[in-house]
Structure formats: structure tokens, C-alpha cells
Amino acid sequence: MPKAFPKEFREDVIRVFRTSDASTAQVAKDFGISASCLKRWLSIDERSTARTAGGGGGPVAESDALREANKRIQMRRKTRCCAGPRTTRRRRTCRASSSRNR
């Protein structure tokens, strides 16, 4: 398992990268980490600042809201449409699902 770098170290590396004109490979080499590690830290930092900065939150908040809305819709369909005891002999279906299959 790779060693975990302290949060202060990560923040310092990100700050140096953002304030300098050096490439990710050069900054990573200067700090003794891999370029892919620095890129991952940058993407994590961008996501966390996007969440805290803008009330809307951008695409992350929008997709979370859509996921929640889809869950509510699915629960409504299950409880309204196909509620009732299930039997082993016959599958109970509702009108909405049988009209879609025709």
C-alpha cells in the first residue's frame, strides 16, 4: 500500500503547481511524487472546491439531485403499481407494465 502523504504536503504541492508555470511532471519530480499522483490530487481538489464554492455545485450536485429524484420515482412506481402479495404460481403484473409490453 502506498504511503499516505500529509494533507499539508498535498495542499503545498497543489499551491506550488497552481502558482508556477511548471508542468505537472516537473512539479511532481521536484516533490518526489509521480505525475499521476499529482494529477489525481488536482482533480480531487477541483471537485472539493467546486462543491464548496458555488451554491449549485455544478455537475456533481446536479447528478446527485437527479439520482435522488430517480430513486423517488422508482419507489413511487413500485408502491403504486405493483403492490400486493406475490404468489409462486402466477406473476402479478400491473396495467402499466402490461400495456408497455404490447
N, C-alpha and C positions, 0 to 999 in steps of 0.2 A: 504494500500500500504506500503510495507516495506521501511524503511528509506534508503536513498542512502548514502553510505559511501564516504568520500572524496577520490579523486584519489591518493593522497599521502599516505593515510592509506592503500589502496589496494596494492599499489606498495611496501609498507613496509612489509605487510603480505606476499606477494609473495616472496620478497627478503629473509625474515626470513625462509620461508619454503624451498627455494632452497639451502640456505647455511647451514641448520641444518639437522640432521639425524632424526628429529621427524616426526611422521606420520601426515597426513592431519588432522585427528581428534584432535590430541594433539595441533597442531598449531592453529587450529580453536578455540578450547576451551580456549587456552591462550589469544586469542584476542577477545573472546566473540562473535564469529560468528559461524554459522553452518558449518559442514564439506562439505555439498553440495554447500554452497555458495563459500567456498574456492576452491573447485574443478571447479566450473564454472569460477571463476576468473582466475584460472590457464589455463583453456582451451582457454579463451579469450586472455590471454597474449601470449600463444603459437601461436595462429593464427596471432595475430598482429605482433609478432616478425618474424614469417615466411614470412609475406608479405614484411616487411621492410628489412629483412636480405638478401634474396637471389635473385637476378635479376629474376630468373624463377618463384619464388613464390611457387613452389611445386604444390600440387594437387588443391589448391584453384584457383590459376591463370590458371592452365590448364583447370579446369572445366568452369571458366569464358570465356576463349577463345573458348572452344567448344560450349558453349551456344550461343555466338555471331556468330560463324560460322553456327550453325544450324538456327539461325534467318535469316541470309543472304540467305541460301539455300532455306528456306521456302518462303521468299519473291520472289526470282527468280522463283520458281515453280509457285507461284500464278500469277505473272505478265506475264510470258511467256506462261504458259499452259492454263489457263482458263480465260484469259482476254476477255472482251466483255460485252455487256449488258445482264442482267439477265431478263428472262421473267417469268411470273407467270404460264404459261401453260406447258412449256417444260423446263426441266433442261438442261442447256448447259454443255456438257462434252467435254473433250479433248481426243485426241487419246491415250495419255499416260495412262490416268486413265481407259479408256475403255479396253485397251489391258491387263491391270493388272487384271481386274475383270473376264476375260475369263478363 
